Amino acid sequence: MVTLRRTVRGLGQAAAMALILSCAATGFAQQVAPKGAMTLQQVVDLARTQNPTLLAAEQNLRAVKAQEIQAGVRANPVFTLYGTNVTLPAEGASNPYAYSAQVSRLFELGQKRRWRLEAARGTSDLTAAQYRDQQRMTLFAVKQAFTAMVIAKAALKLAQENLADFRHEVDINRERFNAGDIGKLDFERLDLQLAQFESDEAAAKVNLQQGSYQLQALLGVAQPSDSFDVMGETVPPVVAETLTSLEQKALAARPDYQAAAAQVRVADANVKLAAANGLADPTLEGEYDRSGTYNSAGFSINVPLRIFDRNQGNKETARYQAQTVRFSQTAVLNQVHSDVAQAWVAYTVAKGLSDRYSAHYLDESKDVLSIAQFAYDHGGIALIDYLDALRESRATAANALGAYAQTWLAIHQMSLATATEMIP
């Protein structure tokens, strides 16, 4: 369709529309990339590194991983130094000066440090999976915006070509009207039809510009540029997968399912940590004393008597929370299967429709318009019938683009549902 406008300049509207429709199925996919236009892979890569939401989530992940360091630290020893009667002489007084130095340290029992580390590492895994899940959702939005912009470009190109060619048709019929070949009513009906083509072009321009701004926002662009451009295939490809293979990929790669599994590990570690926290941790203390000219040393062990508080409430809470996250994991598993099934049926239905447009409806619409044009030129049908055929042709071309868009979105939905790339 690159050279289509030059070709149809000398044709009537029916012939122009016929040529457009005959090229639609293949021409949409054979566009020449403008200089500087970005491909789908390029915008996805850019979103990974510049989307502010993903950048914030990445920093949060680093902050959570830093807690692993804190979870692994051991209790610090405590050093105490004090003195009494330091202004008195060492001898000759009833209470000579005295100094004391003490070092004490708490010793954790029940492998508390191990379970703290296990919980912290599980939390890091959970946060990493949540980050990947947020990235999955963000890239899905990027792909949707990219597809919308590609389809909007194709729709604008088609609308502009239709408008230019119908203007040419109106100019030809104006000469026929001036020559008395057609009546005023027929000419004005044709002229009024031009408004619809102008409306199509205006709407296509708005859709393209809004789609461009939306995509640029997802790419982290602060001030959107009107020169931003993308290039991609309009006709969707075939995805050689089955429902079973998609489910297997989803279970292996879905980050929300991985996050649910990590949450279970965190909950199990918290159960063990709560049990360990019910144990008494002894504090061992060593002491050196000097009173006057006498030296002495000693030690002590302090062990809390866990008679009343044995961390009972926290133990029960941890156990119930562990059961909660297991049910949540089952819910996520069910959602994975549902998402894959929904994406699969959306793709199969949308692909079947877009294939019918490419292989059948566009060609049939071309034939109908050509026959209607010939019949109208030779007085076989009324103008209103010719205009109906013209509107049907425009609608068919627009519906073909809509079917292509729905198929692309279904492919992106399958990528979202499986957390893998579905585009060949």
DRENPAKE-465182 format. One record per residue (C-alpha): y, x, z. Coordinates in nm, 2 decimals, decimal comma. Example, Ala and Ser with C-alpha at 12.3 -4.5 7.8 and 13.67 -1.06 7.14 Angstrom:
% DRENPAKE-465182
-0,45  1,23  0,78 .
-0,11  1,37  0,71 .
This chain:
% DRENPAKE-465182
0,00  0,00  0,00 .
0,23  0,30  -0,01 .
0,33  0,24  -0,37 .
0,28  -0,13  -0,36 .
0,64  -0,22  -0,35 .
0,72  -0,04  -0,67 .
0,42  -0,20  -0,84 .
0,51  -0,56  -0,75 .
0,88  -0,54  -0,85 .
0,82  -0,68  -1,19 .
0,55  -0,94  -1,08 .
0,59  -1,30  -0,98 .
0,54  -1,39  -0,61 .
0,18  -1,51  -0,66 .
0,08  -1,19  -0,84 .
0,26  -0,98  -0,57 .
0,09  -1,16  -0,29 .
-0,24  -1,13  -0,46 .
-0,20  -0,76  -0,50 .
-0,10  -0,73  -0,13 .
-0,39  -0,93  -0,01 .
-0,64  -0,74  -0,23 .
-0,52  -0,41  -0,08 .
-0,50  -0,54  0,28 .
-0,85  -0,45  0,39 .
-0,83  -0,09  0,27 .
-0,46  -0,02  0,24 .
-0,40  -0,08  0,61 .
-0,64  0,20  0,69 .
-0,51  0,44  0,43 .
-0,15  0,50  0,55 .
0,00  0,84  0,52 .
0,10  0,98  0,86 .
0,48  1,02  0,88 .
0,60  1,36  1,00 .
0,60  1,38  1,38 .
0,39  1,07  1,42 .
0,14  1,09  1,71 .
-0,22  1,00  1,70 .
-0,42  0,81  1,96 .
-0,57  1,12  2,10 .
-0,23  1,29  2,13 .
-0,07  1,00  2,32 .
-0,37  0,98  2,55 .
-0,35  1,36  2,62 .
0,03  1,32  2,68 .
-0,02  1,03  2,92 .
-0,27  1,24  3,12 .
-0,01  1,51  3,19 .
0,32  1,31  3,20 .
0,25  0,96  3,32 .
0,44  0,95  3,66 .
0,19  0,72  3,82 .
-0,09  0,95  3,74 .
0,11  1,25  3,86 .
0,18  1,08  4,19 .
-0,19  1,00  4,23 .
-0,28  1,36  4,16 .
-0,06  1,48  4,43 .
-0,20  1,23  4,67 .
-0,55  1,36  4,59 .
-0,44  1,72  4,67 .
-0,30  1,59  5,00 .
-0,62  1,42  5,09 .
-0,83  1,73  5,00 .
-0,61  1,93  5,24 .
-0,74  1,72  5,52 .
-1,08  1,89  5,47 .
-0,92  2,21  5,62 .
-0,80  2,02  5,92 .
-1,13  1,85  5,97 .
-1,31  2,18  5,99 .
-1,09  2,36  6,25 .
-1,24  2,43  6,59 .
-1,07  2,36  6,92 .
-0,82  2,63  7,02 .
-0,87  2,83  7,35 .
-0,61  2,78  7,62 .
-0,46  3,08  7,79 .
-0,28  3,03  8,13 .
-0,09  3,29  8,33 .
0,09  3,23  8,66 .
0,20  3,42  8,96 .
0,31  3,34  9,32 .
0,52  3,54  9,57 .
0,60  3,79  9,31 .
0,90  3,92  9,51 .
0,69  4,02  9,82 .
0,53  4,36  9,86 .
0,16  4,40  9,80 .
0,10  4,49  10,17 .
0,27  4,41  10,50 .
0,32  4,04  10,44 .
0,11  3,75  10,53 .
0,12  3,61  10,18 .
0,15  3,90  9,93 .
0,21  3,84  9,56 .
-0,06  3,69  9,35 .
-0,13  3,67  8,98 .
-0,39  3,47  8,79 .
-0,49  3,47  8,42 .
-0,72  3,20  8,28 .
-0,88  3,13  7,94 .
-1,05  2,80  7,87 .
-1,20  2,64  7,57 .
-1,35  2,30  7,48 .
-1,69  2,30  7,32 .
-1,78  2,00  7,10 .
-2,13  1,87  7,12 .
-2,32  1,64  6,89 .
-2,21  1,82  6,57 .
-1,87  1,65  6,58 .
-1,72  1,92  6,35 .
-2,00  1,87  6,09 .
-1,95  1,49  6,08 .
-1,57  1,53  6,06 .
-1,61  1,76  5,76 .
-1,86  1,52  5,60 .
-1,62  1,23  5,64 .
-1,33  1,43  5,51 .
-1,52  1,55  5,21 .
-1,64  1,20  5,14 .
-1,28  1,08  5,16 .
-1,18  1,35  4,91 .
-1,46  1,23  4,68 .
-1,35  0,87  4,73 .
-0,99  0,96  4,65 .
-1,09  1,16  4,35 .
-1,29  0,87  4,21 .
-0,99  0,64  4,28 .
-0,77  0,88  4,09 .
-1,01  0,88  3,79 .
-1,02  0,50  3,81 .
-0,64  0,48  3,81 .
-0,64  0,72  3,51 .
-0,90  0,49  3,34 .
-0,67  0,19  3,38 .
-0,36  0,37  3,28 .
-0,52  0,51  2,96 .
-0,65  0,16  2,88 .
-0,28  0,04  2,89 .
-0,18  0,34  2,67 .
-0,45  0,25  2,41 .
-0,34  -0,11  2,42 .
0,02  -0,02  2,36 .
-0,07  0,23  2,09 .
-0,28  -0,03  1,90 .
-0,01  -0,29  1,94 .
0,24  -0,05  1,78 .
0,01  0,04  1,50 .
-0,05  -0,32  1,42 .
0,32  -0,40  1,45 .
0,39  -0,12  1,20 .
0,14  -0,27  0,95 .
0,29  -0,62  1,01 .
0,64  -0,50  0,95 .
0,54  -0,32  0,63 .
0,37  -0,63  0,50 .
0,66  -0,85  0,60 .
0,91  -0,62  0,43 .
0,71  -0,61  0,11 .
0,66  -0,99  0,11 .
1,03  -1,04  0,17 .
1,14  -0,81  -0,11 .
0,89  -0,96  -0,36 .
0,98  -1,32  -0,27 .
1,35  -1,24  -0,31 .
1,26  -1,12  -0,66 .
1,07  -1,45  -0,71 .
1,37  -1,65  -0,60 .
1,60  -1,45  -0,83 .
1,37  -1,53  -1,12 .
1,37  -1,90  -1,04 .
1,74  -1,90  -1,00 .
1,77  -1,79  -1,36 .
1,52  -2,07  -1,45 .
1,73  -2,32  -1,26 .
2,05  -2,20  -1,43 .
1,87  -2,24  -1,76 .
1,76  -2,59  -1,67 .
1,39  -2,49  -1,67 .
1,34  -2,62  -1,31 .
1,52  -2,88  -1,10 .
1,76  -2,82  -0,81 .
1,51  -2,96  -0,56 .
1,24  -2,72  -0,66 .
1,47  -2,42  -0,65 .
1,61  -2,51  -0,31 .
1,26  -2,55  -0,17 .
1,18  -2,20  -0,29 .
1,51  -2,07  -0,16 .
1,45  -2,23  0,19 .
1,11  -2,06  0,19 .
1,29  -1,73  0,19 .
1,41  -1,79  0,55 .
1,05  -1,78  0,67 .
1,00  -1,44  0,51 .
1,32  -1,32  0,67 .
1,21  -1,45  1,01 .
0,88  -1,27  0,97 .
1,05  -0,94  0,91 .
1,29  -0,99  1,20 .
1,01  -1,07  1,44 .
0,80  -0,78  1,31 .
1,10  -0,54  1,38 .
1,14  -0,67  1,74 .
0,76  -0,64  1,81 .
0,75  -0,28  1,68 .
1,06  -0,17  1,87 .
0,94  -0,33  2,19 .
0,59  -0,18  2,15 .
0,74  0,16  2,10 .
0,95  0,13  2,42 .
0,65  0,02  2,62 .
0,43  0,30  2,49 .
0,70  0,56  2,56 .
0,73  0,43  2,92 .
0,36  0,48  2,97 .
0,40  0,84  2,84 .
0,66  0,91  3,10 .
0,96  0,91  2,87 .
1,28  0,84  3,07 .
1,50  0,74  2,78 .
1,30  0,58  2,49 .
1,38  0,71  2,14 .
1,40  0,50  1,83 .
1,25  0,79  1,63 .
0,92  0,78  1,82 .
0,63  0,71  1,58 .
0,26  0,68  1,59 .
-0,01  0,68  1,32 .
-0,36  0,52  1,35 .
-0,62  0,33  1,16 .
-0,56  -0,04  1,12 .
-0,91  -0,15  1,02 .
-1,13  -0,09  1,32 .
-1,45  0,13  1,30 .
-1,80  0,03  1,38 .
-1,92  0,11  1,73 .
-2,29  0,21  1,72 .
-2,39  0,10  2,07 .
-2,61  -0,16  2,23 .
-2,55  -0,36  2,55 .
-2,82  -0,16  2,73 .
-2,67  0,18  2,63 .
-2,32  0,06  2,74 .
-2,45  -0,04  3,08 .
-2,62  0,29  3,13 .
-2,30  0,48  3,04 .
-2,10  0,26  3,27 .
-2,33  0,32  3,57 .
-2,31  0,69  3,51 .
-1,94  0,72  3,45 .
-1,75  0,43  3,61 .
-1,52  0,59  3,88 .
-1,49  0,27  4,08 .
-1,86  0,26  4,12 .
-1,85  0,63  4,22 .
-1,58  0,55  4,46 .
-1,80  0,28  4,62 .
-2,08  0,53  4,66 .
-1,84  0,78  4,82 .
-1,72  0,51  5,06 .
-2,07  0,46  5,17 .
-2,11  0,83  5,25 .
-1,78  0,82  5,44 .
-1,90  0,52  5,64 .
-2,23  0,69  5,72 .
-2,05  1,00  5,84 .
-1,82  0,79  6,06 .
-2,12  0,62  6,22 .
-2,26  0,97  6,32 .
-1,92  1,09  6,43 .
-1,88  0,78  6,65 .
-2,21  0,85  6,81 .
-2,12  1,22  6,86 .
-1,79  1,12  7,02 .
-1,98  0,93  7,28 .
-2,12  1,26  7,41 .
-1,94  1,46  7,69 .
-1,77  1,79  7,57 .
-1,77  2,06  7,83 .
-1,48  2,29  7,89 .
-1,56  2,65  7,99 .
-1,30  2,85  8,18 .
-1,29  3,22  8,28 .
-1,04  3,34  8,54 .
-0,90  3,68  8,67 .
-0,70  3,69  9,00 .
-0,51  3,96  9,17 .
-0,37  3,91  9,52 .
-0,19  4,20  9,67 .
-0,43  4,50  9,62 .
-0,73  4,28  9,58 .
-0,89  4,17  9,24 .
-1,13  3,89  9,18 .
-1,28  3,70  8,88 .
-1,43  3,35  8,85 .
-1,53  3,08  8,61 .
-1,56  2,71  8,59 .
-1,72  2,44  8,37 .
-1,56  2,10  8,34 .
-1,78  1,82  8,21 .
-1,65  1,46  8,17 .
-1,88  1,20  8,33 .
-1,92  0,94  8,05 .
-2,02  0,67  8,29 .
-1,80  0,39  8,16 .
-1,65  0,50  7,83 .
-1,93  0,61  7,60 .
-1,74  0,52  7,28 .
-1,94  0,19  7,26 .
-1,67  -0,01  7,07 .
-1,61  0,25  6,81 .
-1,99  0,29  6,75 .
-2,03  -0,08  6,69 .
-1,72  -0,08  6,46 .
-1,85  0,21  6,26 .
-2,19  0,04  6,21 .
-2,04  -0,29  6,09 .
-1,80  -0,10  5,86 .
-2,10  0,08  5,71 .
-2,26  -0,25  5,63 .
-1,93  -0,38  5,48 .
-1,90  -0,10  5,23 .
-2,26  -0,14  5,13 .
-2,19  -0,50  5,04 .
-1,88  -0,38  4,86 .
-2,08  -0,13  4,66 .
-2,31  -0,42  4,55 .
-2,01  -0,62  4,44 .
-1,88  -0,33  4,23 .
-2,22  -0,28  4,07 .
-2,22  -0,65  3,97 .
-1,86  -0,62  3,84 .
-1,97  -0,32  3,62 .
-2,24  -0,53  3,46 .
-2,00  -0,82  3,41 .
-1,73  -0,60  3,26 .
-1,97  -0,44  3,01 .
-2,11  -0,78  2,91 .
-1,76  -0,92  2,86 .
-1,64  -0,63  2,66 .
-1,96  -0,63  2,44 .
-1,93  -1,00  2,35 .
-1,56  -0,96  2,28 .
-1,63  -0,68  2,04 .
-1,92  -0,84  1,86 .
-1,72  -1,16  1,80 .
-1,40  -0,99  1,71 .
-1,57  -0,74  1,48 .
-1,76  -1,01  1,30 .
-1,43  -1,20  1,23 .
-1,24  -0,89  1,11 .
-1,53  -0,80  0,88 .
-1,52  -1,15  0,73 .
-1,15  -1,10  0,66 .
-1,21  -0,77  0,50 .
-1,51  -0,87  0,29 .
-1,43  -1,24  0,21 .
-1,11  -1,42  0,33 .
-0,85  -1,18  0,19 .
-1,01  -1,18  -0,15 .
-1,05  -1,56  -0,14 .
-0,69  -1,61  -0,04 .
-0,59  -1,39  -0,33 .
-0,78  -1,61  -0,57 .
-0,64  -1,93  -0,43 .
-0,28  -1,80  -0,46 .
-0,34  -1,68  -0,82 .
-0,49  -2,02  -0,92 .
-0,20  -2,20  -0,75 .
0,06  -1,99  -0,93 .
-0,10  -2,04  -1,27 .
-0,13  -2,41  -1,21 .
0,23  -2,44  -1,10 .
0,36  -2,25  -1,39 .
0,17  -2,48  -1,63 .
0,26  -2,80  -1,45 .
-0,09  -2,85  -1,30 .
0,03  -2,89  -0,94 .
0,35  -2,97  -0,76 .
0,58  -2,72  -0,60 .
0,48  -2,83  -0,26 .
0,11  -2,74  -0,33 .
0,22  -2,40  -0,45 .
0,42  -2,34  -0,14 .
0,12  -2,45  0,07 .
-0,09  -2,19  -0,10 .
0,18  -1,93  -0,04 .
0,20  -2,01  0,33 .
-0,18  -1,99  0,35 .
-0,17  -1,65  0,19 .
0,09  -1,53  0,44 .
-0,11  -1,67  0,73 .
-0,43  -1,51  0,60 .
-0,27  -1,17  0,59 .
-0,13  -1,22  0,94 .
-0,46  -1,35  1,07 .
-0,64  -1,05  0,93 .
-0,41  -0,82  1,12 .
-0,47  -1,03  1,43 .
-0,84  -0,99  1,39 .
-0,81  -0,62  1,35 .
-0,60  -0,60  1,66 .
-0,85  -0,80  1,86 .
-1,13  -0,58  1,75 .
-0,94  -0,26  1,85 .
-0,86  -0,41  2,19 .
-1,22  -0,50  2,23 .
-1,32  -0,14  2,16 .
-1,06  -0,02  2,41 .
-1,21  -0,27  2,66 .
-1,55  -0,13  2,61 .
-1,41  0,22  2,67 .
-1,25  0,08  2,99 .
-1,58  -0,09  3,10 .
-1,79  0,22  3,05 .
-1,53  0,48  3,13 .
-1,63  0,66  2,81 .
-1,47  0,70  2,47 .
-1,60  0,44  2,23 .
-1,40  0,55  1,92 .
-1,63  0,75  1,68 .
